[in-house]
Amino acid sequence: MAEQQAQVLRESRDGDIAILTLDNPARRNALSLEMRLKLTEALRRLDGDSEVRALVLTGTGGHFCAGGDIAGQGSGSLTDGRERFRMTHEMVRLLVRCSKPSIAAVEGWAAGAGLSLALLCDSVVAGEGAKFSAPFGKVGLIADLGLLHTLPRRIGEGRARQMLLYGETMEAKEALATGLVDRLAPDGGVLEAALERARLLAAAAPLPQQLTRQYLWRGLDEALDWEREAQAALMTTEDHAEGRNAFLEKRAPRFAGR
């Protein structure tokens, strides 16, 4: 299997399947701006590669992605936030509109933006020890990267409401039972299990797949447009600054509602 090294993102091939690996294990593959930009570039290129028939997205170090890179985020202005989400949403739209179906291979944590990223894939294969959470409120933010659209469609609005409002962790077996993930595999065997599923997608007729996926992703654009404005505004609030500082200082936040 030929492999090309890249900072924070690795790309490899298994036949006609492209494997994109988030590669910042020291930070549990936190989805930094640099990582988002590299994913955007890779997805754009792979979309036009006729030799690729399916994508697998995974992470190194025993984790998928522990969320956004809070340490490198900063507050910034409303304009800064809107531009950040314009770039991030380019990555989101490329992943869901890509001509290649995608599978998330999740071991360890898929939290926050990591959960959002996994649910942008067409299938989710998870390890038996995988953990899922959406603790955006703990840093004074709403769920982003389309999670307000994808999570209710996966597990129903009632369960999604509980995950989003409480930020509690869902273990792998419950995630399978609720439909958050599609298949479980033994820890250490998740990538191979995802590749097995990807080979089935790669062997199918591509045009019906593309049209089916296009239909099922209807409504996401509207959610992203709303999210961009709401999240960019929240990133300028005192509560977000307090949530970010509390996270970095490993203490409970003290929110004031402003």
N, C-alpha and C positions, 0 to 999 in steps of 0.2 A: 504494500500500500504506500504509494508515494505521498510525502508530506512536505508542506511548505511552512516554515516558521514565520510567525508574525507577532508583534508586540500586542499583548492582551487578547489576541484572537489567533487561533490556529485553524488551518484549513487542510483537509485531507480527502482522499477519495477511496471508496470501496466500490469498484466497478463504475456503474453509472450513478452512484449515490455520492453526493458531496456532504462531508461532515464538517460542521462549523463548531469549534470548541472554544468556549469562553475560558480565558487563560490568565487569571489573576488570583491564584489560590490563596495568597496571603490575605486577601480581602474577600474571600469566598466568592470570587468572580462578580463583585459589585459592578453594576452596570454604569460605568463612568461615561462621560461624554466622549472620550477617546474610543471606548469600546463601541459605543453606539455608531460613531462615524465609521469605524472599520466594518461593522456589521452592514451598514448601509452600502458601503462600497462593494463588499463581497456579494451581497444579495443582488445588487444591480448587475454585476458582472455575471453571476451564475444564472440569472434569469435569461440571459442571451446565449448561454452555452448549450448547444444542441446535444452535447454528450452527457449532460446531467439530466436525470429524470426524476430525482427526488432529493430532498434535503433532510439531514438530521442535525439537530441543534442540541449541544450538550455542554458540560462544564468539567473542569479539572479539579483535583484535590478533594474529591468526595462530595462536592456540592454542585448544584446547577447554577444558582445565582441567588445571593442573599439580599438583593434589592438594589436600589439606586445608591450611588456613591455619595453618602451624606457629607463625608469629610470634604469632598471636592466640590460641593454644590454651591455654597454661599447663598446669600439672599438676592442681591442685585435689584435692578429696577423692574417695573412691569414690562418695559421693552425687552430687557434681557431675558425675562422669563418667556415671553411670547416667542422670541427667536429660538430659545432653547427647545421649546416644544415644536416649533416648525421643523427643526432638524430631526428631532426625535420621531415625529409623526411621519417623516419621510421614510425612516427605517420601518415603522409599523406598517405603512401602506405597501412598501416593497415586499414585506414578508407575506402579507395576506393576498396581495395581487400577483405575486410571483407565479409564473407558469408551472413551477414545480411544487407539488405537495410537500408538506413538511411535517416532521415528527420531533417532538421534544423528548429527549432521554434524560430523565430527572433522577439524580441521586442526591441525598442530603437535602439541603434547604432550597426551596423555591419560594422566596418571601418577597413581598412588595412588588417592585418592578420585575423581579425574577418570576413571580407567579404570573404577572401580566404577560411577560415574554413567552412563557410556556403555553398559555392559553391562546396565543396568536398562531400557534401551530395547529395543524389539522388533527393530529393525534398526540396523546401524551402517554408515554410509557414510563412508569416510575418504579424505583426500588422499594423494597419492603420497609426500608427505614427512612423513606422520604418524608419531609414535613413541608406543609404549605400554610402560608399566612398572608394577610393583607393588612399590616399594622400602620397604614398611612396616617391615620389619625394621631398616632403617638408622636409624630413630628409636625403636626398641624397642617396636614395636607389631605387631599382626596386621592382616591385610587386613580392611577393614570395608565398610559399606554393601552387605552381601550378597555381596561378591566371592568369599568362600570357597564360596559356592553357585553363583554365575553363571559364574565362570571355568572350573571343571572341566566344566561342562555345555556350554560353548562349545568348548573345545579339548582336552578329555580330561584325566583326572587326572594323567597323567605330565607332559604339557607344563605344566599348571597348577602342579604341584609345582616345576618348574624356575623358572618366573616368580616364584612366591611366595617360594621359599627363597633365590634368588640376587639377585632384584631387578634383573636385567639388562633392557636395552631390547630390544624387538621392533620391527623396522622394518615399514613398511606392507605390503610384498610378502609377507613371512613371515606377517604378521597375516592377510592374505587367504588364504594357502595353508593355514593352520591352522584357519581358521574363526573367528578372533577378530573379524574384520570381514566384512561381507557383500559390499561393493562398494568399488572404488577409483574415484576421480575425480581429474582434474588439480587441483593446488593452485590455489585461487582459484575453482574451480567446484564445490566440495563442497556448498555450501548448495543450489545449483540442482539438483544431482543428487539430494540428499535430498528436495527438494520434489517432484521427478518421482516418486520412489517413494511419497511421502506422498499424492500425488494418486491413486495406484492404491489405496492403503488407504482413502482418503476415499470412493472410489466403490464400495467393496465393502459387502455387507450387514453392518451393525454387530453384530447379535446373535451370529451364528456367530463373528465375530472375538473378541468379548468372552469367549465360552465357551471358545474355543480357548486364548486367552491365560490365562484363569483356570486351566485344566487344566495348562498348561505351567509356571506359576509355583508349583505345589505344592511344598512343602518349604522355601520361602524363609522363612516365619515362624519355623520351628524354628531355622534358621541365624541369624536376626536375634536371637532370644531368647538363644541361646548367646553370640553376638558381643557383645551388650550387657554381659553380666556379665564376660566375659573381657577385653574392651578397656577397660572402666572400671577394672578391677583393674590392668591393665598401665600405665594412665596415671598411677598413683600410685607406680610403681617408680623406683628410682634410675637404672636403665638408660634409661627413657624420658626422664627429665630430662637425662641425659648425651647421648642422641641428639638431643634438641631443641636443647640448647646447641651441640652440634657442628655441627648444620645451620645455625644462625644465625651461628656463628663461622666457617663454611666450613672445617672441619677434619674429620679422620677421628675417629669416636667411639671411646671406650675403654670397652667394656662389661665389667661385673663379674658379671653374672648375678644381680642382686638389685634 
